[in-house]
Amino acid sequence: MSSALTDLLAAALDARGDLISRLHAEKTDAYRLFHGSVEGEPGLTIDRYGDLILAQSFHEPLEADELAAIEAFYERRYPGLPLIWNDRSQPNSRIANKLSTEQLDIATEPRIAQEIGVNYRVQARHAGQDPWLFLDLRAGRRRVLQEAKGKNVLNLFAYTCGIGIAAAKAGAALVTNVDFAESSLLIGKENSRLNGLGHTLRYVECDAFAALRQYSGLGQPRVVRGKRLPPFPKLEKTAFDLVFLDPPRYSKGIFGVVDLVNDYSAVFKPALLSTAEGGTLICCNNVASVDRDAWLDQMQRSAKKAGRTIRDVEWIAPEADFPSPDGKPPLKIALLRV
């Protein structure tokens, strides 16, 4: 089994040879080394983040010989780069495997990864579960670097503000990052510091629905059906030149429900109404089972009901380290000119 796995890792790395050379030339050292779902080992992903390699198992834990084979393979190909394994095969996707004291020190050490010359804080293990930089969204950050100069940008469900950092690096006039988690925004602020960008970035700790309803002009009442809602910041109606919408698959809160399968319009409509006429709205949907054309049709119908027109649509595909043989990648990114 370990020999067969090594062959798969070698084939994946060889297939990325030209891509990795191009990425290094543009100052990118964060990329996927092995995309198991389409490269022969479903549930296993292996990524490089700067001077660290991160292996994650999502379906079942690695056997001892499999882990040893992975470690030996990358030690030969990337000597000196430590490898950390996070087993996330439990139902809640939480990291389950314990590390030695030495490995834990490596895993919790703050590091810097570069992407297209932009610095991002990374760490193999922290209080959360997901990496602080989602590598399949590189194509989206790349496009924001091309689009954002001089613009007023809104980054929704910002997480650690990767999109916002890219926008500020590109010369955006102002970038507003909205996320409900203070801990994520703190990493965003650290990313800003790493790139010397503090003067153009704003951080709004707020439920996305509460923020969007205010930015769009729909309004967010403080009392609903006689029940007082949790405090939220008061925000002015604003028309943004560029809005980036990257919601989670499903999230239920007091202010609303995010459901990318059954009701994308719930977040799409206020995001669209927060986008200036003639502006750009970039939307993401990371649910593999959602058909791209059906999703676009849902957005077009929602836009029509809201009295807005989608003038042009461009699909942004994840880059080649996230191969998709059928041309239907799980992450769908649509750039809408509105």
C-alpha positions, 0 to 999 in steps of 0.5 A: 500500500505504501509503495502504491501511495508513493507512486501516486505522490510522485505522479502528482508532483511530476504533473505539477512540475511546470506549474510549480516552476511558474509559481516560484517565479512569481513568488508563490510557495503555497500550493497543493502537492496532492489532490487525493480526490482526483489523484488516486487517494480520496480524502487525502490532501497534501499542501505546501505552505512556505517552509512546511508541508501539511497532510490532512486526511478526511475520510479515515486516518492514515496507517503508520506505514502510509504516514511513513511513506509520505514523510519519506517521499517529501523528505527526498523531494523537499529536504528540510521541510517538516511535514505535519499530519492532521487527521480530520476524519472524525464527523466534526472534522476536528483534528484528532491525532496527537503529535509528539512534543517536537512535532507540536512545536513545529505545528504551532510555530507561526510561519509565512507563506507567499502567494504572488508576492503577498505574505500570509500568516500560516500555522499547521495547528491553532485554535481552529481547524482549517488552514488560515489560507485556502489554496484553491481560492488562489485564482480568486485572489489572483483576479482580485489583484487584477481588479481592485486598484483604486476601488472600494472593496467589500470582502464578505465572510472574510475569514483571515482576510486573504481576499482583502489583503490581495485587494489592498496589495493591488492598490484598492482605495479602501477594503472592508473585511466582514466576519463574525469571528474576532480571532479570524480578523486578528489573523487578517490584521497580522496579514496586513502588518506583514505586508505593510497595508494597515492604512487601507484595510477596515475590519468589521466584526459582525454577522454578514447578514446584519452587515449586508442588510445595512450596506444594501439599504434593506435595513437590519432591525434590532428587534425582530418579532419582539425579540432583541437581537445581539448587538451589531455595529451600525453601518451606513448604506454603501455602494462598493465597486467590488464585492467578494462573496465567499460564504460557508456551505451552511451556517444558521444564526440569529440573523439568518441562514446561509445555505448554498444548496437551497437558498444562495439568494439569501446572501446573494441579493443583499450582496448584489444590492451592496454592489455599485451600478457598473461594479463587480460582484465575485461569488463563490460556491464550494458545494460539489453537488451544486451544478454550475449552470443551475447556480448561475440561473438562481443568481440571475433570477434573484438579480431580476427580482431585485431589479438589477441586471447581470451584464456579463459573467466570467467563470474563474477556475481553480488553478492546475494544482487542483485538477478537475478532469471533468471540468466541474471543480467543487469550488465555483467562482463567478465574476459578475459585471453588474 
